[in-house]
Amino acid sequence: MPKPIYVLSGPNLNLLGTREPEIYGHQTLDDVRGLCEARAKSFGFEIVFRQSNHEGELVDWIQEAREKAAAVVLNPAGYGHTSVAILDALKMLAIPVIECHLSNPAARESFRRKTYVSLAATGVVSGFGAKSYELAVEAAAGLAR
Ligand code: CA2
């Protein structure tokens, strides 16, 4: 059995589906987990699916992924635009990193156009709602083979 794909989500995404559905869709993070599990399984992978509102906890999980994961899918949420600590942790990985966003930050406010995480990402999937996560898992599975 290959190592799992880590699917990590950042702050406030635990509330997904409860507000701003016109930007983020109606699906909850638990719905997203189900989509990711199914997509990963179709490529022979399991996932570790986690969300945190805490920057340091995300850094800990990224460090854990160095040994335990085949690839990382990360929606850093607001931390993508601010966190050098998460960027530094990602740079220590020797596995594929897919940055993922529900919305398309490039088409929104100017402060969302800068993402530190992109500097360490193998690729980015944005703008497809919950489907962004599925596409990111598919990309991760393809690269992790
Ligand atoms: O589009 C994305 O996935 C984002 O990463 C979401 C972040 C935002 O700061 C990024 O620029 C783009 C915001 C996440 C807010 O979490 C929500 C909570 C409840 C309902 C909707 C979103």
Backbone and ligand atoms as CSV (ligand in chain L), in Angstrom:
chain,resi,resn,atom,element,x,y,z
A,1,MET,N,N,0.858,-1.209,0.000
A,1,MET,CA,C,0.000,0.000,0.000
A,1,MET,C,C,0.885,1.245,0.000
A,2,PRO,N,N,0.658,2.178,-0.953
A,2,PRO,CA,C,1.483,3.394,-0.952
A,2,PRO,C,C,1.186,4.265,0.268
A,3,LYS,N,N,2.094,5.206,0.529
A,3,LYS,CA,C,1.827,6.182,1.586
A,3,LYS,C,C,0.588,7.006,1.213
A,4,PRO,N,N,-0.118,7.552,2.198
A,4,PRO,CA,C,-1.327,8.336,1.887
A,4,PRO,C,C,-1.006,9.723,1.329
A,5,ILE,N,N,-1.988,10.302,0.691
A,5,ILE,CA,C,-1.920,11.708,0.292
A,5,ILE,C,C,-2.485,12.535,1.450
A,6,TYR,N,N,-1.687,13.484,1.941
A,6,TYR,CA,C,-2.169,14.379,2.990
A,6,TYR,C,C,-2.981,15.510,2.341
A,7,VAL,N,N,-4.214,15.700,2.792
A,7,VAL,CA,C,-5.072,16.790,2.310
A,7,VAL,C,C,-5.318,17.715,3.506
A,8,LEU,N,N,-4.675,18.871,3.482
A,8,LEU,CA,C,-4.677,19.773,4.631
A,8,LEU,C,C,-5.402,21.077,4.289
A,9,SER,N,N,-6.219,21.538,5.225
A,9,SER,CA,C,-6.972,22.779,5.021
A,9,SER,C,C,-6.720,23.734,6.171
A,10,GLY,N,N,-6.647,25.011,5.837
A,10,GLY,CA,C,-6.303,26.026,6.819
A,10,GLY,C,C,-7.507,26.697,7.456
A,11,PRO,N,N,-7.264,27.874,8.052
A,11,PRO,CA,C,-8.227,28.493,8.949
A,11,PRO,C,C,-9.571,28.826,8.321
A,12,ASN,N,N,-10.573,28.604,9.131
A,12,ASN,CA,C,-11.982,28.923,8.850
A,12,ASN,C,C,-12.669,27.918,7.927
A,13,LEU,N,N,-11.900,27.044,7.315
A,13,LEU,CA,C,-12.532,26.106,6.374
A,13,LEU,C,C,-13.389,25.052,7.089
A,14,ASN,N,N,-13.258,24.939,8.413
A,14,ASN,CA,C,-14.189,24.090,9.170
A,14,ASN,C,C,-15.623,24.609,9.040
A,15,LEU,N,N,-15.775,25.893,8.677
A,15,LEU,CA,C,-17.114,26.493,8.548
A,15,LEU,C,C,-17.625,26.478,7.102
A,16,LEU,N,N,-16.897,25.821,6.242
A,16,LEU,CA,C,-17.288,25.779,4.824
A,16,LEU,C,C,-18.743,25.311,4.680
A,17,GLY,N,N,-19.473,25.979,3.777
A,17,GLY,CA,C,-20.878,25.615,3.547
A,17,GLY,C,C,-21.846,26.432,4.371
A,18,THR,N,N,-21.314,27.245,5.303
A,18,THR,CA,C,-22.208,28.002,6.191
A,18,THR,C,C,-22.329,29.477,5.809
A,19,ARG,N,N,-21.430,29.970,4.942
A,19,ARG,CA,C,-21.521,31.374,4.523
A,19,ARG,C,C,-20.842,31.563,3.167
A,20,GLU,N,N,-21.145,32.687,2.533
A,20,GLU,CA,C,-20.591,33.049,1.225
A,20,GLU,C,C,-20.641,31.895,0.215
A,21,PRO,N,N,-21.809,31.263,0.070
A,21,PRO,CA,C,-21.870,30.144,-0.885
A,21,PRO,C,C,-21.636,30.579,-2.329
A,22,GLU,N,N,-21.879,31.885,-2.596
A,22,GLU,CA,C,-21.658,32.372,-3.970
A,22,GLU,C,C,-20.173,32.347,-4.328
A,23,ILE,N,N,-19.314,32.373,-3.311
A,23,ILE,CA,C,-17.858,32.298,-3.563
A,23,ILE,C,C,-17.334,30.876,-3.348
A,24,TYR,N,N,-17.795,30.236,-2.275
A,24,TYR,CA,C,-17.167,28.979,-1.861
A,24,TYR,C,C,-18.037,27.737,-2.072
A,25,GLY,N,N,-19.298,27.938,-2.488
A,25,GLY,CA,C,-20.180,26.794,-2.716
A,25,GLY,C,C,-20.938,26.385,-1.460
A,26,HIS,N,N,-21.782,25.391,-1.613
A,26,HIS,CA,C,-22.662,24.945,-0.524
A,26,HIS,C,C,-22.109,23.727,0.198
A,27,GLN,N,N,-21.097,23.098,-0.348
A,27,GLN,CA,C,-20.623,21.857,0.260
A,27,GLN,C,C,-19.820,22.115,1.532
A,28,THR,N,N,-19.951,21.218,2.475
A,28,THR,CA,C,-19.214,21.328,3.734
A,28,THR,C,C,-17.836,20.669,3.580
A,29,LEU,N,N,-16.996,20.887,4.594
A,29,LEU,CA,C,-15.669,20.266,4.534
A,29,LEU,C,C,-15.787,18.741,4.630
A,30,ASP,N,N,-16.822,18.283,5.304
A,30,ASP,CA,C,-17.031,16.832,5.354
A,30,ASP,C,C,-17.410,16.286,3.969
A,31,ASP,N,N,-18.198,17.055,3.226
A,31,ASP,CA,C,-18.495,16.668,1.829
A,31,ASP,C,C,-17.191,16.594,1.023
A,32,VAL,N,N,-16.330,17.598,1.228
A,32,VAL,CA,C,-15.057,17.635,0.497
A,32,VAL,C,C,-14.217,16.413,0.853
A,33,ARG,N,N,-14.227,16.051,2.141
A,33,ARG,CA,C,-13.480,14.861,2.554
A,33,ARG,C,C,-13.958,13.624,1.768
A,34,GLY,N,N,-15.282,13.477,1.638
A,34,GLY,CA,C,-15.836,12.322,0.915
A,34,GLY,C,C,-15.393,12.305,-0.546
A,35,LEU,N,N,-15.429,13.487,-1.175
A,35,LEU,CA,C,-14.997,13.583,-2.580
A,35,LEU,C,C,-13.524,13.205,-2.724
A,36,CYS,N,N,-12.714,13.701,-1.801
A,36,CYS,CA,C,-11.264,13.416,-1.866
A,36,CYS,C,C,-10.982,11.934,-1.627
A,37,GLU,N,N,-11.686,11.352,-0.659
A,37,GLU,CA,C,-11.482,9.920,-0.380
A,37,GLU,C,C,-11.800,9.085,-1.611
A,38,ALA,N,N,-12.928,9.401,-2.259
A,38,ALA,CA,C,-13.347,8.616,-3.429
A,38,ALA,C,C,-12.360,8.782,-4.580
A,39,ARG,N,N,-11.933,10.035,-4.792
A,39,ARG,CA,C,-11.015,10.281,-5.918
A,39,ARG,C,C,-9.666,9.610,-5.660
A,40,ALA,N,N,-9.182,9.711,-4.436
A,40,ALA,CA,C,-7.900,9.074,-4.103
A,40,ALA,C,C,-8.006,7.559,-4.262
A,41,LYS,N,N,-9.107,6.997,-3.772
A,41,LYS,CA,C,-9.289,5.540,-3.838
A,41,LYS,C,C,-9.262,5.051,-5.285
A,42,SER,N,N,-9.848,5.849,-6.204
A,42,SER,CA,C,-9.877,5.428,-7.612
A,42,SER,C,C,-8.467,5.360,-8.206
A,43,PHE,N,N,-7.519,6.012,-7.558
A,43,PHE,CA,C,-6.114,5.941,-8.004
A,43,PHE,C,C,-5.261,5.068,-7.087
A,44,GLY,N,N,-5.921,4.350,-6.175
A,44,GLY,CA,C,-5.196,3.422,-5.305
A,44,GLY,C,C,-4.540,4.058,-4.097
A,45,PHE,N,N,-5.008,5.263,-3.717
A,45,PHE,CA,C,-4.429,5.950,-2.561
A,45,PHE,C,C,-5.470,6.135,-1.459
A,46,GLU,N,N,-4.972,6.196,-0.231
A,46,GLU,CA,C,-5.788,6.661,0.881
A,46,GLU,C,C,-5.399,8.105,1.172
A,47,ILE,N,N,-6.264,8.790,1.934
A,47,ILE,CA,C,-5.917,10.166,2.307
A,47,ILE,C,C,-5.887,10.316,3.825
A,48,VAL,N,N,-5.115,11.292,4.251
A,48,VAL,CA,C,-5.192,11.802,5.623
A,48,VAL,C,C,-5.760,13.206,5.467
A,49,PHE,N,N,-6.958,13.440,5.997
A,49,PHE,CA,C,-7.681,14.691,5.747
A,49,PHE,C,C,-7.791,15.461,7.061
A,50,ARG,N,N,-7.187,16.647,7.127
A,50,ARG,CA,C,-7.177,17.411,8.371
A,50,ARG,C,C,-7.391,18.906,8.099
A,51,GLN,N,N,-7.959,19.581,9.092
A,51,GLN,CA,C,-8.131,21.046,9.017
A,51,GLN,C,C,-7.671,21.643,10.329
A,52,SER,N,N,-7.027,22.806,10.246
A,52,SER,CA,C,-6.649,23.511,11.470
A,52,SER,C,C,-6.786,25.011,11.297
A,53,ASN,N,N,-7.145,25.672,12.406
A,53,ASN,CA,C,-7.166,27.133,12.440
A,53,ASN,C,C,-5.838,27.705,12.941
A,54,HIS,N,N,-4.848,26.826,13.150
A,54,HIS,CA,C,-3.599,27.239,13.797
A,54,HIS,C,C,-2.395,27.015,12.878
A,55,GLU,N,N,-1.671,28.073,12.635
A,55,GLU,CA,C,-0.529,28.039,11.713
A,55,GLU,C,C,0.491,26.969,12.119
A,56,GLY,N,N,0.843,26.942,13.414
A,56,GLY,CA,C,1.864,25.996,13.878
A,56,GLY,C,C,1.428,24.550,13.697
A,57,GLU,N,N,0.150,24.289,13.873
A,57,GLU,CA,C,-0.334,22.916,13.692
A,57,GLU,C,C,-0.202,22.502,12.216
A,58,LEU,N,N,-0.483,23.437,11.318
A,58,LEU,CA,C,-0.290,23.133,9.889
A,58,LEU,C,C,1.182,22.869,9.590
A,59,VAL,N,N,2.070,23.672,10.198
A,59,VAL,CA,C,3.517,23.445,10.027
A,59,VAL,C,C,3.884,22.055,10.542
A,60,ASP,N,N,3.360,21.670,11.707
A,60,ASP,CA,C,3.646,20.328,12.257
A,60,ASP,C,C,3.206,19.227,11.286
A,61,TRP,N,N,2.034,19.385,10.712
A,61,TRP,CA,C,1.522,18.339,9.793
A,61,TRP,C,C,2.340,18.284,8.506
A,62,ILE,N,N,2.778,19.452,8.030
A,62,ILE,CA,C,3.621,19.457,6.821
A,62,ILE,C,C,4.947,18.760,7.125
A,63,GLN,N,N,5.507,19.027,8.303
A,63,GLN,CA,C,6.750,18.324,8.680
A,63,GLN,C,C,6.513,16.817,8.775
A,64,GLU,N,N,5.388,16.431,9.349
A,64,GLU,CA,C,5.037,15.004,9.458
A,64,GLU,C,C,4.967,14.362,8.060
A,65,ALA,N,N,4.464,15.129,7.101
A,65,ALA,CA,C,4.303,14.619,5.737
A,65,ALA,C,C,5.645,14.264,5.089
A,66,ARG,N,N,6.727,14.845,5.578
A,66,ARG,CA,C,8.052,14.528,5.001
A,66,ARG,C,C,8.301,13.035,4.998
A,67,GLU,N,N,7.916,12.371,6.083
A,67,GLU,CA,C,8.165,10.933,6.217
A,67,GLU,C,C,6.946,10.091,5.840
A,68,LYS,N,N,5.754,10.632,6.091
A,68,LYS,CA,C,4.561,9.778,6.077
A,68,LYS,C,C,3.680,9.900,4.848
A,69,ALA,N,N,3.896,10.924,4.006
A,69,ALA,CA,C,2.969,11.158,2.895
A,69,ALA,C,C,3.626,10.908,1.539
A,70,ALA,N,N,2.775,10.537,0.557
A,70,ALA,CA,C,3.235,10.402,-0.827
A,70,ALA,C,C,3.181,11.742,-1.546
A,71,ALA,N,N,2.286,12.610,-1.076
A,71,ALA,CA,C,2.110,13.946,-1.662
A,71,ALA,C,C,1.258,14.752,-0.693
A,72,VAL,N,N,1.267,16.073,-0.879
A,72,VAL,CA,C,0.444,16.949,-0.031
A,72,VAL,C,C,-0.449,17.804,-0.925
A,73,VAL,N,N,-1.746,17.831,-0.585
A,73,VAL,CA,C,-2.684,18.810,-1.143
A,73,VAL,C,C,-2.967,19.798,-0.019
A,74,LEU,N,N,-2.755,21.076,-0.286
A,74,LEU,CA,C,-2.902,22.075,0.775
A,74,LEU,C,C,-3.767,23.238,0.309
A,75,ASN,N,N,-4.868,23.472,1.038
A,75,ASN,CA,C,-5.579,24.748,0.919
A,75,ASN,C,C,-5.196,25.562,2.154
A,76,PRO,N,N,-4.249,26.467,1.997
A,76,PRO,CA,C,-3.752,27.202,3.166
A,76,PRO,C,C,-4.719,28.272,3.652
A,77,ALA,N,N,-5.798,28.504,2.891
A,77,ALA,CA,C,-6.766,29.566,3.195
A,77,ALA,C,C,-6.010,30.889,3.402
A,78,GLY,N,N,-6.377,31.663,4.388
A,78,GLY,CA,C,-5.767,32.987,4.558
A,78,GLY,C,C,-4.268,32.942,4.776
A,79,TYR,N,N,-3.775,31.841,5.364
A,79,TYR,CA,C,-2.322,31.745,5.610
A,79,TYR,C,C,-1.506,31.696,4.317
A,80,GLY,N,N,-2.120,31.315,3.234
A,80,GLY,CA,C,-1.386,31.299,1.966
A,80,GLY,C,C,-0.849,32.674,1.612
A,81,HIS,N,N,-1.566,33.701,2.049
A,81,HIS,CA,C,-1.192,35.071,1.691
A,81,HIS,C,C,-0.246,35.709,2.700
A,82,THR,N,N,0.009,35.009,3.805
A,82,THR,CA,C,0.779,35.641,4.888
A,82,THR,C,C,1.926,34.804,5.446
A,83,SER,N,N,1.889,33.482,5.281
A,83,SER,CA,C,2.729,32.635,6.135
A,83,SER,C,C,4.061,32.205,5.505
A,84,VAL,N,N,5.118,32.871,5.946
A,84,VAL,CA,C,6.464,32.438,5.566
A,84,VAL,C,C,6.796,31.118,6.266
A,85,ALA,N,N,6.232,30.902,7.456
A,85,ALA,CA,C,6.497,29.658,8.197
A,85,ALA,C,C,5.974,28.441,7.421
A,86,ILE,N,N,4.790,28.554,6.846
A,86,ILE,CA,C,4.250,27.437,6.052
A,86,ILE,C,C,5.073,27.263,4.776
A,87,LEU,N,N,5.449,28.366,4.142
A,87,LEU,CA,C,6.326,28.263,2.963
A,87,LEU,C,C,7.625,27.534,3.320
A,88,ASP,N,N,8.253,27.913,4.417
A,88,ASP,CA,C,9.517,27.285,4.809
A,88,ASP,C,C,9.335,25.782,5.054
A,89,ALA,N,N,8.227,25.411,5.697
A,89,ALA,CA,C,7.957,23.982,5.954
A,89,ALA,C,C,7.776,23.237,4.631
A,90,LEU,N,N,7.044,23.832,3.702
A,90,LEU,CA,C,6.806,23.174,2.404
A,90,LEU,C,C,8.105,22.985,1.626
A,91,LYS,N,N,9.010,23.945,1.770
A,91,LYS,CA,C,10.276,23.853,1.024
A,91,LYS,C,C,11.128,22.675,1.482
A,92,MET,N,N,10.833,22.146,2.659
A,92,MET,CA,C,11.591,20.987,3.162
A,92,MET,C,C,11.051,19.666,2.639
A,93,LEU,N,N,9.959,19.702,1.881
A,93,LEU,CA,C,9.377,18.462,1.353
A,93,LEU,C,C,10.038,18.066,0.039
A,94,ALA,N,N,10.219,16.766,-0.128
A,94,ALA,CA,C,10.761,16.243,-1.393
A,94,ALA,C,C,9.667,15.496,-2.162
A,95,ILE,N,N,8.410,15.777,-1.837
A,95,ILE,CA,C,7.263,15.119,-2.494
A,95,ILE,C,C,6.407,16.203,-3.165
A,96,PRO,N,N,5.501,15.795,-4.096
A,96,PRO,CA,C,4.670,16.813,-4.760
A,96,PRO,C,C,3.776,17.568,-3.773
A,97,VAL,N,N,3.637,18.865,-4.023
A,97,VAL,CA,C,2.749,19.726,-3.225
A,97,VAL,C,C,1.776,20.408,-4.179
A,98,ILE,N,N,0.492,20.137,-3.994
A,98,ILE,CA,C,-0.516,20.783,-4.830
A,98,ILE,C,C,-1.259,21.801,-3.974
A,99,GLU,N,N,-1.130,23.074,-4.341
A,99,GLU,CA,C,-1.886,24.124,-3.660
A,99,GLU,C,C,-3.289,24.144,-4.245
A,100,CYS,N,N,-4.274,24.307,-3.400
A,100,CYS,CA,C,-5.645,24.197,-3.863
A,100,CYS,C,C,-6.500,25.293,-3.232
A,101,HIS,N,N,-7.349,25.911,-4.041
A,101,HIS,CA,C,-8.291,26.918,-3.538
A,101,HIS,C,C,-9.663,26.682,-4.130
A,102,LEU,N,N,-10.674,26.867,-3.319
A,102,LEU,CA,C,-12.055,26.751,-3.797
A,102,LEU,C,C,-12.368,27.862,-4.790
A,103,SER,N,N,-12.025,29.088,-4.421
A,103,SER,CA,C,-12.234,30.243,-5.292
A,103,SER,C,C,-10.981,30.449,-6.142
A,104,ASN,N,N,-11.045,31.487,-6.983
A,104,ASN,CA,C,-9.859,31.851,-7.766
A,104,ASN,C,C,-9.284,33.139,-7.181
A,105,PRO,N,N,-8.316,33.033,-6.272
A,105,PRO,CA,C,-7.799,34.237,-5.604
A,105,PRO,C,C,-7.291,35.294,-6.578
A,106,ALA,N,N,-6.814,34.885,-7.740
A,106,ALA,CA,C,-6.258,35.840,-8.715
A,106,ALA,C,C,-7.344,36.770,-9.265
A,107,ALA,N,N,-8.610,36.362,-9.147
A,107,ALA,CA,C,-9.712,37.170,-9.681
A,107,ALA,C,C,-10.424,37.951,-8.570
A,108,ARG,N,N,-9.811,38.001,-7.388
A,108,ARG,CA,C,-10.466,38.658,-6.254
A,108,ARG,C,C,-9.667,39.900,-5.798
A,109,GLU,N,N,-9.709,40.216,-4.524
A,109,GLU,CA,C,-9.002,41.416,-4.043
A,109,GLU,C,C,-7.501,41.293,-4.309
A,110,SER,N,N,-6.828,42.449,-4.450
A,110,SER,CA,C,-5.407,42.420,-4.820
A,110,SER,C,C,-4.560,41.695,-3.766
A,111,PHE,N,N,-4.941,41.774,-2.479
A,111,PHE,CA,C,-4.103,41.124,-1.457
A,111,PHE,C,C,-4.123,39.608,-1.584
A,112,ARG,N,N,-5.099,39.063,-2.307
A,112,ARG,CA,C,-5.143,37.596,-2.493
A,112,ARG,C,C,-4.275,37.146,-3.669
A,113,ARG,N,N,-3.756,38.107,-4.426
A,113,ARG,CA,C,-2.952,37.708,-5.605
A,113,ARG,C,C,-1.585,37.215,-5.212
A,114,LYS,N,N,-1.125,37.626,-4.026
A,114,LYS,CA,C,0.180,37.148,-3.558
A,114,LYS,C,C,-0.037,35.911,-2.699
A,115,THR,N,N,0.560,34.789,-3.079
A,115,THR,CA,C,0.516,33.621,-2.185
A,115,THR,C,C,1.923,33.074,-2.018
A,116,TYR,N,N,2.361,33.048,-0.764
A,116,TYR,CA,C,3.679,32.492,-0.435
A,116,TYR,C,C,3.739,31.008,-0.790
A,117,VAL,N,N,2.637,30.309,-0.536
A,117,VAL,CA,C,2.612,28.852,-0.739
A,117,VAL,C,C,2.935,28.489,-2.188
A,118,SER,N,N,2.496,29.325,-3.125
A,118,SER,CA,C,2.748,29.019,-4.545
A,118,SER,C,C,4.230,28.890,-4.857
A,119,LEU,N,N,5.064,29.573,-4.075
A,119,LEU,CA,C,6.513,29.509,-4.316
A,119,LEU,C,C,7.078,28.113,-4.101
A,120,ALA,N,N,6.352,27.301,-3.298
A,120,ALA,CA,C,6.836,25.936,-3.020
A,120,ALA,C,C,5.927,24.870,-3.628
A,121,ALA,N,N,4.895,25.303,-4.363
A,121,ALA,CA,C,3.930,24.327,-4.894
A,121,ALA,C,C,4.408,23.748,-6.226
A,122,THR,N,N,4.159,22.472,-6.414
A,122,THR,CA,C,4.397,21.849,-7.709
A,122,THR,C,C,3.399,22.398,-8.725
A,123,GLY,N,N,2.171,22.617,-8.283
A,123,GLY,CA,C,1.118,23.169,-9.124
A,123,GLY,C,C,-0.011,23.692,-8.263
A,124,VAL,N,N,-0.926,24.433,-8.913
A,124,VAL,CA,C,-2.022,25.091,-8.186
A,124,VAL,C,C,-3.341,24.791,-8.903
A,125,VAL,N,N,-4.375,24.452,-8.123
A,125,VAL,CA,C,-5.733,24.286,-8.670
A,125,VAL,C,C,-6.647,25.265,-7.936
A,126,SER,N,N,-7.295,26.164,-8.678
A,126,SER,CA,C,-8.117,27.221,-8.063
A,126,SER,C,C,-9.391,27.428,-8.847
A,127,GLY,N,N,-10.459,27.748,-8.129
A,127,GLY,CA,C,-11.635,28.301,-8.780
A,127,GLY,C,C,-12.739,27.325,-9.111
A,128,PHE,N,N,-12.619,26.080,-8.716
A,128,PHE,CA,C,-13.612,25.080,-9.088
A,128,PHE,C,C,-14.436,24.590,-7.894
A,129,GLY,N,N,-14.473,25.369,-6.825
A,129,GLY,CA,C,-15.209,24.947,-5.634
A,129,GLY,C,C,-14.635,23.648,-5.078
A,130,ALA,N,N,-15.525,22.794,-4.553
A,130,ALA,CA,C,-15.061,21.523,-3.973
A,130,ALA,C,C,-14.295,20.688,-4.993
A,131,LYS,N,N,-14.641,20.877,-6.259
A,131,LYS,CA,C,-13.964,20.124,-7.327
A,131,LYS,C,C,-12.466,20.439,-7.370
A,132,SER,N,N,-12.063,21.634,-6.912
A,132,SER,CA,C,-10.624,21.956,-6.872
A,132,SER,C,C,-9.873,20.907,-6.053
A,133,TYR,N,N,-10.478,20.498,-4.938
A,133,TYR,CA,C,-9.818,19.490,-4.100
A,133,TYR,C,C,-9.700,18.157,-4.849
A,134,GLU,N,N,-10.784,17.770,-5.521
A,134,GLU,CA,C,-10.741,16.499,-6.277
A,134,GLU,C,C,-9.659,16.534,-7.346
A,135,LEU,N,N,-9.607,17.659,-8.070
A,135,LEU,CA,C,-8.602,17.783,-9.138
A,135,LEU,C,C,-7.195,17.789,-8.557
A,136,ALA,N,N,-7.052,18.417,-7.400
A,136,ALA,CA,C,-5.735,18.461,-6.751
A,136,ALA,C,C,-5.312,17.059,-6.294
A,137,VAL,N,N,-6.266,16.295,-5.760
A,137,VAL,CA,C,-5.947,14.912,-5.352
A,137,VAL,C,C,-5.560,14.090,-6.581
A,138,GLU,N,N,-6.276,14.285,-7.665
A,138,GLU,CA,C,-5.944,13.553,-8.899
A,138,GLU,C,C,-4.527,13.909,-9.366
A,139,ALA,N,N,-4.201,15.189,-9.337
A,139,ALA,CA,C,-2.848,15.623,-9.745
A,139,ALA,C,C,-1.799,15.027,-8.803
A,140,ALA,N,N,-2.092,15.062,-7.506
A,140,ALA,CA,C,-1.146,14.526,-6.523
A,140,ALA,C,C,-0.917,13.028,-6.752
A,141,ALA,N,N,-2.007,12.299,-6.993
A,141,ALA,CA,C,-1.893,10.846,-7.217
A,141,ALA,C,C,-1.058,10.575,-8.460
A,142,GLY,N,N,-1.279,11.354,-9.512
A,142,GLY,CA,C,-0.527,11.155,-10.757
A,142,GLY,C,C,0.959,11.404,-10.564
A,143,LEU,N,N,1.290,12.432,-9.795
A,143,LEU,CA,C,2.702,12.754,-9.579
A,143,LEU,C,C,3.364,11.832,-8.576
A,144,ALA,N,N,2.578,11.267,-7.667
A,144,ALA,CA,C,3.154,10.429,-6.603
A,144,ALA,C,C,3.468,9.026,-7.083
A,145,ARG,N,N,2.967,8.643,-8.217
A,145,ARG,CA,C,3.195,7.283,-8.716
A,145,ARG,C,C,4.654,7.009,-8.980
L,1,CA2,O1,O,-10.640,29.953,-2.142
L,1,CA2,C1,C,-10.062,29.409,-1.190
L,1,CA2,O2,O,-10.087,28.198,-0.991
L,1,CA2,C2,C,-9.325,30.285,-0.179
L,1,CA2,O3,O,-8.162,29.591,0.242
L,1,CA2,C3,C,-10.274,30.480,0.983
L,1,CA2,C4,C,-9.756,31.453,2.044
L,1,CA2,C5,C,-9.271,32.753,1.415
L,1,CA2,O4,O,-8.650,33.569,2.404
L,1,CA2,C6,C,-8.283,32.506,0.283
L,1,CA2,O5,O,-7.936,33.749,-0.304
L,1,CA2,C7,C,-8.890,31.613,-0.778
L,1,CA2,C8,C,-10.847,31.767,3.050
L,1,CA2,C9,C,-11.436,30.572,3.736
L,1,CA2,C10,C,-12.646,30.996,4.522
L,1,CA2,O6,O,-13.337,29.866,4.982
L,1,CA2,C11,C,-14.687,29.801,4.770
L,1,CA2,C12,C,-15.487,29.538,5.832
L,1,CA2,C13,C,-16.857,29.437,5.648
L,1,CA2,C14,C,-17.392,29.573,4.406
L,1,CA2,C15,C,-16.577,29.818,3.367
L,1,CA2,C16,C,-15.214,29.923,3.528
